[in-house]
Amino acid sequence: MKSALALAIGACTLAALVAAERVLARRDAHTPSPVEHLVPPEMLAGRTTAAFSLESGGNSLLYLRAKGLWRCTQAYGAVCEGERVEAMLSSVLDTRGTLVCTGQECAARAGLDEPDALKLGLHGPKVLSSDDRDAIALVTYAPPRPGATFARLEGTQRVLAADRDPRAFLDATNRPAPLVDTRVLAGCFAPGFAGFERIFVDRGEQGFELASEEPSAPDQERRWSLVEGGTRRETILWRIGGYVSLWVRVRWQRVEDPRQVAALGLDPPFARVTLAPNVGQPVEVLVSAADAANRVYVWNKTTNVVASVGAELLPLLVPQPDDFTRAEGANPWEAWLVPR
């Protein structure tokens, strides 16, 4: 019901923008236009969407899917929020609308030629090698207007009042590009991930291991020990919990060019942290020392994403062994135990 109402409002809004006689020449004023797909399903038959592009306001972005991960090429291959990407693509393919009018003049009045219009392209696996970028479909969305979303499938002259807008998924706040996942370990959690079982912290010639043991009963917590130089010490559970939570949740501030790892102090690194999850392969993260601008660089070797975090996180990412065993003093990772 809401979708139908949105379509009706959109159609009425654009009808007020175009000359009444042009609208009446194309549709029966007493018979609503039938609802149709913005992207006809037959255009997708036998095709695989391996990439998509966004263009608006003179800015262009290309997103590629490789080995199950969506990445943004303009953000140095940063991993994207897979579920959000898939939800946006599903929304585009599920979009329906009613025909408002046809022709270039109608499209111009709807705002489809404005610089801030959004062009969203769906591309096949040959997007980087094909002259036509292996285009599957290209849709243009007019700049947002209250109560209306106007869109056109390129290659047609049909302007539709659409029932949804992909810009609902494209917030770029605190991100280098929409849809980018700013977690340091983005893309590293396999299905069934429930935590880490072993963690290795190596700094130069020194290092230690945090090793866990399966609980003996379902109602018991996993026990952790600190292994260093052939000795094993029991750790304080909530400190381990905070450290694990840090790695699961920590986000970077700025993505960097992976070709610059040596200049960023990551080759060789200040420290190396290896996290072995309960499922999937171990994740290796190289960590730099703090630079003059109070930045620390992290290099996720699993995804090859390089980024910076605040220097205040360095002692939390690369802690001392005693941070996990001493009873006195506050938990350095207390803040990471609080839901965010």
N, C-alpha and C positions, 0 to 999 in steps of 0.2 A: 504494500500500500504506500509506504514511504517512497519507494523507488518510483512508482507511478506518479506520485505527486511531484517529485523532483523533476521528472521528465516533463510534466505538464507546465511547471513553473518556468523551466528553461525554454521551452518552446514559446511561451508567451512573452518572455523577455526579449528574445531575438526578433520575434514578430513585430515588436514595437520599434526595432531598429531599422527594419527594412520596409520598403514601400508596400503598402497593403495590397496593391494590385499585383506585385510580383509573387507574393505569397499565395494569393487567391488563384493565380494562374497555374500554380503547381499542385495545389491540394484542395480538396473539398473542405470548405470552412466548417461544415457540419459533421465531418467524419474524421476522427483522429487518425494520424498516420500510424501504421502498424509499428510495433517495436521490433527492432532489428539489431543484430550484432554489429558493433563498431568494426571489429575485425572478423570477417566471415570465417567460419570454421574450415571451409574448404581451402582457404589460403594456407592453413597449417598442416594439411594432410601430408604425411610423409616427410615433414620437415622437423628438424631439431633446433630449438632455440639455444645456441651455444654462446650468444653474446647479446647485449643490448646497448643502445647508445642514447644519451640525453643531450639535447642542445637547447640552450635558451640564453638570451641576453649576450650573445657572442661567445659563450662558454660551451665547450664540447667535452663530454666524458664518455669513455668506453669501458664497459664492464665485460669481462671474459670469465667463462667457467672452465676450470681445469682441475682434474683429479678431485672432483666433487666440491670444489671451493669456488665461490664467486670472488673476483678481484677487480679492483679499479686500477686501470693502467695509468691514469694521470696521478694517482696517489702512490706511485712506485710499487704497484702490485699489492697494496694493502688488502687484507682479507675483508670481505663484507659480511654483514649479518645475513646468513643464508636464508633463514626463515622469513625475514622481512623482504628479501629480494623475491623469493618465490611467491609470497603473498601479493607483492606489487604486480608481478607478471600475471598471476592468476586473475587479479583485478582487471588488468588491461584486457585479457582474453574474455573475461566474463562481462565486460562492459556492453550495455545495450542502450539504445537511444531511439528517439523518434526523429524523422526527417523534418527539418524546419524549412529549408530552402536549398536551392542549388545555384551554382554559378560563382564566378570570381567576385562579383560585387557583393554577393551575400557573404562570402567568406571574409572579405575585407571588413564588412560591417560587423561581423561576429568577432573580429579581433584576431583572426587566424594568421594575418600577415604582420602582426605587431612584433617588434623585437623580443618582447618578453613572452611570446608564445612558446610553448614547450613542444619540441619535436622528439618523439620517442620511437626509436627504431628497434626492430627485432631482427637478429642476424643469425645465420647458420655458422658452422664451424670454419668456413673459409673467409671469415670477415676480414682477416689481415692480408689475404692473398688475392681475393677476387676483386675485379674492377668495380663491381657493383656492391662490394662489401657483403656479398652473399645475403642480400636483403630479403627478408621474408615479408615484412610489413613495416610501414612508416605511418605513424599517426601524429597529427598536430592538434594540440590542445590550446584554445584561446586563453589569454590571461584570465584569472579567476574573476568572476562577477557574482554579486550576491544572488544566491538561489539558482545559479545556472552554470553548467559546464558545456561549452560548445567544442565539438571535435570533428575532425575530418580524416578519413583514411586517404592518404596520398594516392594519386592515380584516379581518384574519383572527384566529382564536383558536389558531393552530397555533404551538407552540414547537418550534424545531428545534435540534438540536446541530449547529452549523455547522462547516465545515472550515477557515474562515479568519476573521480579525478585521481590519477596516480600521484599527484603532488602531495596527497595525504601521507605518502610513505617517504617523502624526499626531504625531510628536515636535515639540515647540515650543521646544526648547532654543535660546536665543539668537535667538529669532524673536518677533515680536509676535503671531503666530498660526501654527498648523500649516500646512505646505506653502508658506509665503512664501519667496521667493528673495531673500536679503539682499544680493546683488551689486548694486553701483551701476548696472551696465549690464545688469541682468536684463531679458530680453525684447528685447534689441537685436542679438542675433546671429542673422542669417538662415542658412538651410541653405547649407552650403558656405563658411561663415566660416572664414578661415585667417589673419586678422590685419588690421592697419590699413595703409593705403598712404600716407595723409597725415594729419598732426595739426597743428592750429592752436591756439596758446596766446596768448590776448589778455588783457592786463591794462591797463585804461584806454586810453591812447593808444599804449601799447607792445605789441608782439606779434611773434611769429616763427612760422615754419612748419617742421615736420619732414617732408621729402619723400623718398619712397623711389623706387628705380629697379629695374626688373625685372632679375634676374641674367642675365648673358649665357650662362650654361651651367647645366644642371640641378644640378650639384654645387656651385654657388656660392651664397653668401648674398646676400640682398637688401641693397643699399647704401642708406644714408640720408645726407641732407644737411640742414644747418640753413640756412634762408633768412631773412635779417633785413636790412631796409633796403636791399634791392637786392643784397646780397652773399650768397654761398653758401659755406658751410664744411663740410668733411667731419666727420662725427660718429664717436664711438666706438661700435662696434656693440653691445657688451654693455650700454652705458648705455641705448641705445635699447631693447634687449631687455627690460631691467628696467622701463623706463617703460611699455612696452606691456603687459608682464605685470601691472604694478600695475593698470592700467585693466581688464584682463580679469578680475582676481581680487578686487579690493578690495571689501569688504563694509561696509555701513553698520551703525551701532549701534542707531539708533532712527529709526523712520519718523515723518514730520511732516505736518501739515496743509498741503496745497498752497495753501490760501487765505491762509496766513500768510507768503508768500514775502517780502513787503516787510519785515515785522517781523524776519525771519530774516536780513536782509542780502543777499537774492538779487535784489532789484528796486530799484535796479540792483545787479549783482553785483560782487564784488571781481575776479573773473576769469571768462573764458569759454574752455572747451576744446571743440574740435570734432574728432571722430575720424571719418575716412572709411575704412570697411572695404573689403575686396576685393569684397564683394557687399553689396547693400542700400544704404540711404540713410545719409548722415552722421548721427552722433549728437552732439547738443549738450548739454553739461553746464555749468551755471552753478555757480560756487563762491563762497562767502562768505569774508570774513575770519574769523579766530577770535574767538569771543565771550568774555565774562568767565568762562564755565564751561569754557573750553578745548574748545569744540565748533566744528566747521566744518560748514556746511550745503551740501549738494549738491542740485541740481535737475536731474534728467534730463528735458530738455524733450521727448524722444521718447516717453517713457512717462508723463510728468507725475508722477513719483514724487519726493518731497522727503524727504531723510533727513539724518542727522548722522553725522559720523565724528570721530575724535579729531583735535585740533589739530596733533598731530605729523605728520599726513599732508599738511598744507597745502603745505610746500615740495616735497613729492614730487608732488603733483597739479598744482601750478602752479610749475614750476621756473624757474630762470634759464637763459638761452641757453648760458652757459659750462658749465653742468652736463653738457652733451652733448659738449663739444669738448675740454675740458682733460684732459691726460693725467695730471696729478698728483692725488693724493688718492684716497680710496676711492670706489667706485661708490655713489651715494646709494640706488640701488634694488637693491643686492646681495641683500638678504633676499627680494626678490620674484622672484629667479631660482631660488630653492631650491624644489623641489616641496613642496607642502603637502597 
